[in-house]
Amino acid sequence: MRQASVVTSSLPFDRQPVSGTPAEVEEPNTAAPAPLPSQRTLAVDWGAKRTGLAICDELGLIARPLAVWPTGSRKSLVARVVALVAQEQVVRCVVGLACRLDGSPNQATVPTLAFVEALRRAAPVPVVTWNERLTSVAAETWLRERRIPRQRWALLQDAVAAAILLEDFLANQGGSLTLPEAR
C-alpha cells in the first residue's frame, strides 16, 4: 500500500514556528466586514400633472423606474414621498430641476423649487436638485426603442425619466452602473 506523502509549502509563514502559550497566539479575525453604508437614492421627476419616481439599489449602482403618481397637491405629494422614503429606507432624494438648455429657469422651475423646499422641511434625509434637462425626451426614445405602445407612455414615461435622472446623478457621484439598454 502506498503511503500519502506530506506536501509542505514554501510560503514563509508556513516555516515560522508558533511560539508562546495558547493565550499569546492571536486568533485570526473571522468577523464579517462591516457593511457598506447604504446609497439607496430616490429620484423624483416632479410634474404639474404627474410625478415620476425611480430608486436605486443600496450600493447606488443600478437605477430603476418605480412609479408614476398623480401630482395632486404639494402637501399630499410631500407626504407620499416622505412615506416612501421611510418604506424604502432611502438615504437621500434627488429632485429633477427643470431648466432651459442654456441653464436658465423655465416655467416649471419655480413650482419645482417650491416642492423641493417643502420636501426638505418634511423629509428626514437630504434633498438635492439635479438638472433634468432632456430626461423626458430620453425617456420617449427609450420607450419608442422598446416598441412600447404609446397608450402606455403616460404610465411609464415619468418613471423612466426619473430613472434616467437618477442614473445621471449617480454617475456623477462616482457610483452608477449604466446599462446600455437603459439609455
N, C-alpha and C positions, 0 to 999 in steps of 0.2 A: 504494500500500500504506500502510496506516495504521500509524503508529509507536506503540508502547506508551508510555504516559505513566508517569512515575515518581511514585508517591504517597509523600509524606513525612508522617511522623507529627508530631503536635503535642505529643507527650509530652516533658517536659523532658529526660529522659536521652538522647533521640534528637538533641537540639540541642547536647549537650555534646561538644566535640571530645575525642578520646582523645589525651592528651599523654604524652610520655615514650617511652622506648625499650621494646621488647617485654619486656625483663626487668622493667620497672617496672609493666607493666599486669597487674592482678590477674585471674587466671583465675576464672571462676565455679566455685562448689563443685558438682561433679557427683556427689559421693559419695552413696550411698544413705543415708537417715537410719538411725540406729541402731534396731534392732528393739526393740519394747516388751518389757519383762520378762514372761515367761510368768506367767499367773494360773491355770494348769491346777490344778484342785482336785478331790480325790477325796472323795466323801461316803460314809460308812459308816453304815448303819442296822442296828446290832447287835441280834440277837435270840437267844434261848436255842436255837432250832432252826435258824433261817435268818438270814442276813445279806445285806441288800440293798446294792448298790453303784451309785453314779452318778458321772459325771465331767462336767466342763465343758470347753469349748474353751480354747485358750491365752489368749484375751482375757478369759476369765472372764465371757462373756456368755450362753452357752447351755448349760444342763444337760441331760443325757440319761441315762436308765436304762442301766446297764451289765450287771449280772449279779446273780443270786441264788445264794449259796453256802450249803451246809450249814455251820452254825457250827462244829461239831466242838469240838476242844479250843482253849483260848485260845492256846496256843503255836503250834498249827498255823495258826489264823486270822491271827495276827500275822505269821507267816512269809509266808503267801499275800498279805496286804495289802502288806507291805514289798516283795515281788517285783513286785506290780502297780504300786506307786509308782515303782519303777525302770523298769519296762517302758513305762509311760505318761508318764514324765517329769513326774510330779506335783510341784508345789512346796509343797503343803500338804494336810492331811487335815482334814476336819470330821466329827466323830462325833456322831450324834444322841444327845442325853441325854434319857432318858425321865423324865418327872415328871408329877405330877398337874396338874389345871387351875389350882390355886392356886399352883403352882410348887414345892410340897414334893415330896420324893423318893417314889418308889413302889417296888414290889418289883423292878423292873428297873434301878433307879438304881445300886445297889451293884455288881452284876456288870458293868454297862456301864462304870462308872468303873474297875474292875479291868482291863478290856480296854483302856481309854484309857491307863492308866498303863503297861501292858505295851507298847502300841504306841508311846508316847512314848519309851520306853527303846530300842526297836529301830529306829524309823523315822528316816531321815536328813532329814526335813522336819518343820516344826511340825505339831502335832496339837492341834486345838481342839475344844471341845464346843459344841453348838448345841441349843437346845430343839427337840425333835422332836414336841412336843405336837400331836396330831391329824393327823400326816402319814399314818398308816395309814388313818385314816378318809377323808382327802382322796384317797388312792390308790384306795381302794374306789370312791369316787364317780367318779374318773377312769376306772377300768376298766368300771364299770357304764354310764357315759355312752357309752362306745365299743362297748358290747354285746359285750365280750369274754367268752367262756364262762367260767362260774365254775370249771370244771375247770382252767383255765389260770391262775387267780389266784395260786396258790401259786408258780408260776414267775415271776410278774411283779410282784406287789404290793409286795414289799420293795424291789425296784429302783426302782419308781415312787415309793414313799415316800422313798427316798434322793434321787431327783431333785427331789422337792418340797422336801425339807430343804435340798438344795444351792441351789435357786432362791431360797429364803428367805434363806439365808446370803449369797449373792452380792448379792441386792437390798439387804441391809443393809450390804454393803461398798461399795455405790455402783456395781455393775457388771453387774447381771443384766438380760437381756432376757427378760421373762416372756411367753411366747407364750400367747394366750388359750386355746387348746385344751389346754394343759398343766395347767390348774387344774381 
